[in-house]
Amino acid sequence: MPRQPILPLVLDRRKDASLQAQLAVGLKALIRSGVLRPGAAVPSTRELARDQRISRNTVIQTYDRLIGEGYLEAAPRRGLFVSAVLARTSPRAAARTAPPRLPDAVDRLDAPVPFRPCQPDVRLFPLRLWNRLRARVLRSNGVHLLHYQSQLTFGLPGLRRSLATYLRESRGVQCDWRQIAVTNGSQQALYLLASLLLKPGSRVLMEDPGYLGARAAWMQAGATIEPVAVDAEGMRIPAEQRVPAPLVYTTPSRQFPTGACLSLSRRLALIEFAARNKAWIVEDDYDSEFRYSRPPLPSLQSLDTSGRVIYVGSMSKVLVPSLRLGFVVLPPPLVARFAELRAVLDDHGPLIDQATLAEFIESGALFTHIRRCRSEYARRLDALVESAQRQRLPLTFPHTDGGMNLAGFFADPDCDDEKHARRLRRAGFDVPSLSHYSLQRSQAGLVLGFTAFEAPEIRDSIRRLGQVLSRRQQGAGRVA
Ligand SMILES: Cc1ncc(COP(=O)(O)O)c(C=O)c1O
């Protein structure tokens, strides 16, 4: 008979109750709670005696007692089993042992369908190289990467140094590496910043339409969202001199989801606004590496002289999202309190992946990978723009110079874009509407992510998407 798993029984030799009595009570509790189900085999007397370090005789006597009480039954030459009669116990007892109703667990791994926004093409990720580097860091740092390393709440110093250099060279970010905290995706950074900087009722100024992950983090802290409209130059900076809001959230490189780039004059105005109001600016720089025609504007953080900008970044788009590697560059006054909170959450992030990423950056592989993605994604962007024109989609795309998504605006700014999105969903597409991301009425449109799909798939999907949208328009015309 295969060995049974060790039963979760705790016998305490200091107690007055005999080991036999404790064993009987423990076994009955396991049966009543459903850990040992009716019909299940119990461990052999030899196994249980060995697992619990008690005499076999104690187990034999306990089993005899439970047989007598009807909890166990013997099957000749097969062993001892939990009595099947217990399956027919009273409904109340059955309810006690029935598993609670829990939401259905999804046991399937998803892949994005066209045109789900913000999805990198994970097939471009150099997995074999990554695994080689992973094996190398394990060989060289070996066992140290496996221990708890509670002093490394902010992540491996080697990675933080590499990130500081990378951010300075590619985004102009000015910081000491000790200001960088590695987080589990940028979402964890947003969540921690919300806990650190907001109180119930705090006001957060946020681009609208805007990133739902950020909105969820602010709302979780009990904040009130003040939607700020977005136009071709990005977020409109409030004209009022004084706005009592401790936090402003923005995606200046490419406004999510419209794709507008925050103009230099607005960047300067926003920094001044924050300094005047003693507000923190959270700059979410999630996909700035993907510029195809001209270099990106330097980060907001690089223009800030008053130390109000908190720079948040992610490896989800440049590498793969499931790594859950993000980071935040904290102004020095926030470092200690952020570290305290980060430690409460999960001590520190997975160190093997952090060490691998440090090697990946240091070896130059990150730049090679970004260059490869850039040229591939630029081709996909061209395929999307060309086929949208060829299919005469009823959308205009004002921002086509980079990123991972294109926001297409309908000619009628007030049409019901959510209806279009629902119709597309029924046809197998994943194309959210702009109003999906908005709290206030925004210009009607759709958001099309293109980076996860090869050019032929983009062309074919745009043709089919055009058919769905034109059916919709003809249908709408008939009703009118
Ligand atoms: C605006 C924005 N910020 C950040 C992220 C990245 O989130 P994470 O690093 O948690 O994967 C995304 C992903 O879609 C995003 O759209």
The ligand as an SDF file (V2000), in Angstrom:
LIG
                    3D

 16 16  0  0  0  0  0  0  0  0999 V2000
   -0.5180   52.6150  -16.9480 C   0  0  0  0  0  0  0  0  0  0  0  0
    0.1030   51.3230  -16.4900 C   0  0  0  0  0  0  0  0  0  0  0  0
    0.9710   51.3390  -15.4810 N   0  0  0  0  0  0  0  0  0  0  0  0
    1.5820   50.2090  -15.0610 C   0  0  0  0  0  0  0  0  0  0  0  0
    1.3240   49.0030  -15.6610 C   0  0  0  0  0  0  0  0  0  0  0  0
    2.1530   47.7930  -15.2620 C   0  0  0  0  0  0  0  0  0  0  0  0
    1.7120   47.1610  -14.1850 O   0  0  0  0  0  0  0  0  0  0  0  0
    2.5720   46.0010  -13.4820 P   0  0  0  0  0  0  0  0  0  0  0  0
    4.0000   46.4600  -13.3580 O   0  0  0  0  0  0  0  0  0  0  0  0
    1.9280   45.8750  -12.1600 O   0  0  0  0  0  0  0  0  0  0  0  0
    2.4720   44.7830  -14.3420 O   0  0  0  0  0  0  0  0  0  0  0  0
    0.3980   48.9250  -16.6530 C   0  0  0  0  0  0  0  0  0  0  0  0
    0.0410   47.6220  -17.2290 C   0  0  0  0  0  0  0  0  0  0  0  0
   -0.8630   47.4400  -17.9760 O   0  0  0  0  0  0  0  0  0  0  0  0
   -0.2310   50.1140  -17.1170 C   0  0  0  0  0  0  0  0  0  0  0  0
   -1.0940   50.0910  -18.1160 O   0  0  0  0  0  0  0  0  0  0  0  0
  1  2  1  0
  2  3  1  0
  2 15  2  0
  3  4  2  0
  4  5  1  0
  5  6  1  0
  5 12  2  0
  6  7  1  0
  7  8  1  0
  8  9  2  0
  8 10  1  0
  8 11  1  0
 12 13  1  0
 12 15  1  0
 13 14  2  0
 15 16  1  0
M  END
$$$$
